[in-house]
Amino acid sequence: SPAPLKVGQAEAYIEANKVALANDIARGNGETIVGLSKVYGCSNSQEFGQALKSNYASIYPSANASSAEITHNI
């Protein structure tokens, strides 16, 4: 599991980019996915984006999911 520091950084990034990130995850690519992959130390943002896209419904279980919930789901 990721280190607590990474989780905190990821949650802050998700909070700051919430709307754009949701749109990018729905598409499976975009600037916010590249940024988030760097936060997580993931070297392949394309693969990361596709994994996020295929799990969109699990990552965003509701329209008003909190940043903490989204981070946990990722």
Beta strands, then each sheet from edge to edge (+ up, - down):
end
